[in-house]
Amino acid sequence: MLTVRHLTYELDNRVILKNVDISMNSGEIVGVTGSNGTGKTTLLNLLMGVIKCQKGDIYWEEQVKKAILYQESTFPEWVTAKDAIDLFLGLQRHHEDTKEMINLIDSINLNKEISQLSGGEKRFLDFVLTLSGNPNFLILDEPTTAMDISTEAQFWGIIDNLIELGTTMIIVMHDINMLRKRCHTIYELNNGDLDKVYVNDVTSS
């Protein structure tokens, strides 16, 4: 589904990514870890086409329907959670998904403004909306940030269901132990190099 060859990216004379190679098949789960500021989000932006490639190639198969969960929320603080759902699904033209989205986030008071939600509630809302349109390739950047134990458990429950359905994923996070439970391959980004640090042919949830 995705092939990355010799991807190199520099910023202000600093090498952020150096000859990065990735190959992912349908249904594969890949984890990416590394210290803050090593270029993980830059890599994701390159994959999504937000940043233009300088050197190297990124190939997506035509049938890929990708979606990304960024670290920062894109919704105004003054809208309600319900308004955010309606706005997002309206832009995506997936009105039929409204009920399903609301069912997934039944733990959140939809009448609250975004500013009144906890950090974990905002994060979970963003995650659920990322699923609208049924993407078959998910890219998640630090998805569980600020989530409490209950919300995080609900998040991983949804992820496990998506894995069973064959959704392909790249999950960026610091918790390598959690990644080991679900990922076929884990990479560590350090000094521009993307090194394979874990391989497991059979994942367990």
C-alpha positions as CSV (number, residue, x, y, z in Angstrom):
1,M,0.0,0.0,0.0
2,L,2.9,2.3,0.7
3,T,6.5,2.4,-0.5
4,V,9.0,5.0,0.6
5,R,12.4,5.0,-1.0
6,H,15.5,7.0,-0.1
7,L,13.5,9.8,1.5
8,T,15.7,12.7,2.6
9,Y,14.5,16.0,4.1
10,E,16.6,19.0,5.3
11,L,15.6,22.1,7.1
12,D,17.9,25.1,7.9
13,N,20.9,23.0,6.9
14,R,19.9,20.2,9.3
15,V,19.2,16.7,8.1
16,I,15.8,15.7,9.5
17,L,15.4,12.5,7.5
18,K,18.2,10.6,5.8
19,N,17.6,7.9,3.2
20,V,14.4,6.6,4.8
21,D,12.9,3.5,3.4
22,I,9.5,2.0,4.3
23,S,7.4,-0.7,2.7
24,M,3.9,-1.5,4.0
25,N,1.4,-4.1,2.8
26,S,-2.3,-4.0,3.4
27,G,-3.3,-4.8,7.0
28,E,0.2,-4.1,8.3
29,I,0.7,-2.1,11.5
30,V,3.8,-0.1,11.9
31,G,5.0,1.8,14.9
32,V,7.3,4.8,14.9
33,T,9.0,6.0,18.1
34,G,11.8,8.4,18.9
35,S,12.6,11.4,21.1
36,N,10.8,14.7,20.7
37,G,12.1,16.8,17.8
38,T,13.6,14.0,15.9
39,G,11.3,14.5,12.8
40,K,8.4,12.0,13.4
41,T,5.7,14.6,12.5
42,T,7.8,15.8,9.6
43,L,7.8,12.2,8.2
44,L,4.0,12.1,8.6
45,N,3.6,15.4,6.8
46,L,5.7,14.2,3.9
47,L,3.6,11.0,3.7
48,M,0.4,13.0,3.6
49,G,1.8,15.5,1.0
50,V,1.6,18.4,3.4
51,I,5.3,18.9,2.9
52,K,6.9,18.5,-0.5
53,C,9.6,15.8,-0.9
54,Q,13.1,17.2,-1.5
55,K,14.8,13.9,-2.3
56,G,13.4,10.4,-2.6
57,D,10.0,9.0,-3.6
58,I,6.7,8.1,-1.9
59,Y,4.3,5.7,-3.6
60,W,0.8,5.2,-2.6
61,E,-1.4,2.5,-4.2
62,E,-4.5,4.0,-5.9
63,Q,-7.0,2.3,-3.7
64,V,-5.6,3.8,-0.5
65,K,-8.0,6.0,1.4
66,K,-5.8,7.6,4.1
67,A,-6.6,9.7,7.1
68,I,-4.3,11.3,9.7
69,L,-4.8,12.3,13.4
70,Y,-2.4,15.1,14.1
71,Q,-1.2,16.1,17.6
72,E,-3.1,19.4,17.5
73,S,-6.9,19.8,17.3
74,T,-8.2,21.8,14.3
75,F,-11.5,22.8,15.8
76,P,-12.3,26.3,17.2
77,E,-12.6,26.3,21.0
78,W,-16.0,28.0,21.0
79,V,-18.0,25.4,19.0
80,T,-19.7,22.5,20.8
81,A,-18.6,18.9,20.3
82,K,-21.9,18.2,18.4
83,D,-21.2,21.2,16.1
84,A,-17.7,19.9,15.5
85,I,-19.1,16.5,14.4
86,D,-21.7,18.1,12.2
87,L,-19.2,20.5,10.6
88,F,-16.5,17.8,10.0
89,L,-18.9,15.3,8.6
90,G,-20.6,18.0,6.5
91,L,-17.3,18.9,5.0
92,Q,-16.5,15.2,4.4
93,R,-20.0,14.7,3.0
94,H,-20.6,11.7,5.2
95,H,-23.8,12.6,6.9
96,E,-24.8,9.0,7.3
97,D,-21.9,8.6,9.7
98,T,-23.2,11.1,12.3
99,K,-25.1,8.5,14.4
100,E,-22.1,6.1,14.4
101,M,-19.7,8.9,15.4
102,I,-22.0,9.9,18.3
103,N,-22.3,6.3,19.5
104,L,-18.5,6.0,19.6
105,I,-18.1,9.1,21.8
106,D,-21.1,8.6,24.1
107,S,-18.8,9.3,27.1
108,I,-18.5,13.0,26.0
109,N,-21.1,15.6,26.7
110,L,-21.8,16.8,23.1
111,N,-23.3,20.0,24.3
112,K,-20.1,21.2,25.8
113,E,-17.9,23.7,24.0
114,I,-14.5,22.3,22.8
115,S,-12.9,24.6,25.4
116,Q,-14.8,22.9,28.2
117,L,-13.6,19.4,27.2
118,S,-10.6,17.8,28.9
119,G,-7.5,17.2,26.9
120,G,-8.3,13.5,26.7
121,E,-11.8,14.2,25.5
122,K,-10.6,16.5,22.8
123,R,-8.1,13.9,21.7
124,F,-10.7,11.2,21.6
125,L,-13.1,13.4,19.7
126,D,-10.5,14.2,17.1
127,F,-9.6,10.5,16.8
128,V,-13.2,9.4,16.2
129,L,-13.8,12.1,13.6
130,T,-10.6,10.8,11.8
131,L,-12.5,7.6,11.2
132,S,-15.3,9.2,9.2
133,G,-15.3,8.0,5.6
134,N,-13.9,4.6,6.7
135,P,-10.2,5.1,5.7
136,N,-8.3,1.9,5.1
137,F,-4.9,3.6,6.0
138,L,-4.7,5.4,9.3
139,I,-1.8,7.6,10.5
140,L,-1.9,8.4,14.2
141,D,0.5,11.0,15.8
142,E,0.7,10.5,19.6
143,P,-3.0,9.4,19.6
144,T,-3.4,8.8,23.4
145,T,-1.9,12.1,24.6
146,A,-3.9,13.4,27.7
147,M,-6.4,10.5,27.7
148,D,-7.3,9.0,31.0
149,I,-7.2,5.2,31.6
150,S,-10.9,4.7,30.6
151,T,-10.7,6.7,27.4
152,E,-7.4,5.1,26.4
153,A,-8.9,1.7,26.9
154,Q,-11.8,2.7,24.7
155,F,-9.3,4.0,22.1
156,W,-7.4,0.8,22.0
157,G,-10.6,-1.2,21.8
158,I,-11.5,0.7,18.6
159,I,-8.0,0.2,17.2
160,D,-8.1,-3.5,17.9
161,N,-11.4,-3.7,16.0
162,L,-9.9,-1.8,13.1
163,I,-6.9,-4.2,13.0
164,E,-9.3,-7.1,12.8
165,L,-11.0,-5.4,9.9
166,G,-7.7,-5.2,8.1
167,T,-7.0,-1.4,8.4
168,T,-3.4,-0.5,7.7
169,M,-1.8,1.9,10.3
170,I,1.2,3.9,11.2
171,I,1.2,4.7,14.9
172,V,3.6,7.3,16.3
173,M,4.1,7.2,20.1
174,H,6.6,6.9,22.9
175,D,5.1,3.9,24.5
176,I,7.0,1.1,22.8
177,N,5.4,-1.6,25.0
178,M,2.0,-0.7,23.8
179,L,3.3,-0.7,20.2
180,R,4.8,-4.1,20.7
181,K,1.3,-5.5,21.4
182,R,-0.1,-4.5,18.0
183,C,2.7,-3.7,15.5
184,H,4.3,-6.0,13.0
185,T,7.3,-3.6,12.8
186,I,8.5,-0.8,15.0
187,Y,11.0,1.9,13.8
188,E,13.0,4.3,15.8
189,L,13.8,7.7,14.4
190,N,17.1,9.1,15.6
191,N,19.5,11.6,14.0
192,G,17.7,11.4,10.7
193,D,17.9,7.6,10.5
194,L,14.8,5.4,10.7
195,D,16.0,2.1,12.2
196,K,14.0,-1.1,12.5
197,V,14.0,-2.0,16.2
198,Y,11.3,-4.6,16.4
199,V,9.7,-7.2,14.1
200,N,6.9,-9.5,14.9
201,D,5.1,-11.6,12.2
202,V,2.1,-12.2,14.5
203,T,0.6,-9.5,16.6
204,S,-1.5,-10.0,19.7
205,S,-3.9,-7.5,21.3
